[in-house]
C-alpha cells in the first residue's frame, strides 16, 4: 500500500504536513503572547508622581513636590523671599535646574541697559542688543532662559549666571 504524502506548495517550495502544523502552533502562541504582553507590561510600570526641582546657586538643594510647582512654591519651600524678580507664577517641570544668584550686585536681564549688559565679560554690543530684543518680545521668566538668545550657549550661561537676576 502506498502512503500518500500530504504536501503543499508554499512560496515556491514544498511544505510538508508536520511543518504546517508547526507554523500554526507558532502563530497561535505568538498571537496569545502578543495579547498578554501589554497587560503584563502595564502592571510592571511604576509611576513616580513626585516632581523634583534642583536648586543651584545660593541654595544647593533638591526639592520634591507632589505636582509641578510654581517659582513661588519653590521660594516658600526654601523659606525665603523672591528678591530676584522671578515671575512667581511660572510653573517648573520635573528635573528643572533653578538657579538663584549668590551675588548682591546683579544685572537685571529684564531691565538692564545695553551698557550695563556690556559690563559682563563676553557680552559685547551685538549680544547685548540680542538680549534686549529677546526681552522686548518675551520678558525673561528665569535666568536659564538667556540660553535661548542666539550666541549664548551653556558654557557662557554657566560663566555669567552668578551676575544676573531678572
QUIDANOR-V798905 format. One record per residue. N is the residue number from 1. PHI is phi as a letter, one per 20 degrees, with the letter a starting at -180 (NA if undefined). OMEGA is omega in radians with two decimals (NA if undefined). Layout:
# QUIDANOR-V798905
n = <N,N>
phi = <PHI,PHI>
omega = <OMEGA,OMEGA>
This chain:
# QUIDANOR-V798905
n = <1,2,3,4,5,6,7,8,9,10,11,12,13,14,15,16,17,18,19,20,21,22,23,24,25,26,27,28,29,30,31,32,33,34,35,36,37,38,39,40,41,42,43,44,45,46,47,48,49,50,51,52,53,54,55,56,57,58,59,60,61,62,63,64,65,66,67,68,69,70,71,72,73,74,75,76,77,78,79,80,81,82,83,84,85,86,87,88,89,90,91,92,93,94,95,96,97,98,99,100,101,102,103,104,105,106,107,108,109,110,111,112,113,114,115,116,117,118,119,120,121,122,123,124,125,126,127,128,129,130,131,132,133,134,135,136,137,138,139,140,141,142,143,144,145,146,147,148,149,150,151,152,153,154,155,156,157,158,159,160,161,162,163,164,165,166>
phi = <NA,e,e,e,e,e,c,c,e,c,l,n,c,d,d,e,g,f,f,f,f,f,f,f,f,f,f,f,f,f,f,f,f,f,f,e,f,f,f,f,f,f,f,e,f,d,d,d,f,f,d,d,d,e,d,c,n,f,c,d,b,d,d,d,c,e,b,f,e,e,f,g,f,f,f,f,f,e,l,b,e,e,e,d,n,f,f,g,e,f,e,d,e,f,m,f,e,d,e,d,g,e,f,d,e,d,d,e,f,e,c,f,f,g,f,f,f,f,f,f,g,n,d,e,g,f,f,f,f,f,f,f,f,f,f,f,e,b,g,f,e,c,f,g,f,f,f,e,f,g,n,d,d,f,f,f,g,f,f,d,g,f,e,d,b,d>
omega = <-3.14,3.07,3.10,3.10,-3.13,3.14,3.11,3.06,-3.06,3.14,3.06,-3.14,3.14,3.13,-3.11,-3.07,-3.11,3.09,3.10,3.12,3.11,3.11,3.11,3.13,3.12,3.12,-3.14,-3.14,-3.12,3.09,3.11,-3.13,-3.12,3.09,-3.10,-3.08,-3.12,3.13,3.12,-3.12,3.14,3.12,-3.09,-3.11,3.10,3.10,3.13,-3.07,-3.10,3.11,-3.12,3.10,-3.13,-3.13,3.13,3.12,-3.11,3.11,3.08,-3.09,2.97,-3.12,-3.12,3.13,3.10,3.09,-3.11,-3.08,2.96,3.09,3.08,3.11,3.14,3.14,3.07,3.13,3.12,-3.10,3.12,3.14,3.09,3.11,-3.03,3.12,3.10,3.07,-3.04,-3.02,3.13,-3.13,-3.12,3.09,3.10,-3.14,3.07,3.02,-3.08,-3.07,3.05,-3.05,-3.14,-3.04,3.12,-3.13,-3.03,3.10,-3.08,3.09,-3.08,-3.05,-3.05,3.06,3.11,-3.12,3.12,3.11,-3.11,3.07,3.10,-3.13,3.13,3.10,3.12,-3.10,-3.11,-3.14,3.09,3.09,3.12,3.11,-3.14,3.11,3.14,-3.07,3.07,3.10,-3.04,-3.14,-3.14,3.07,3.08,3.12,-3.12,-3.13,-3.13,3.11,3.12,3.07,-3.14,3.12,3.10,-3.13,-3.09,-3.10,3.13,3.13,-3.12,-3.12,-3.02,-3.02,-3.13,3.13,-2.96,2.94,3.14,NA>
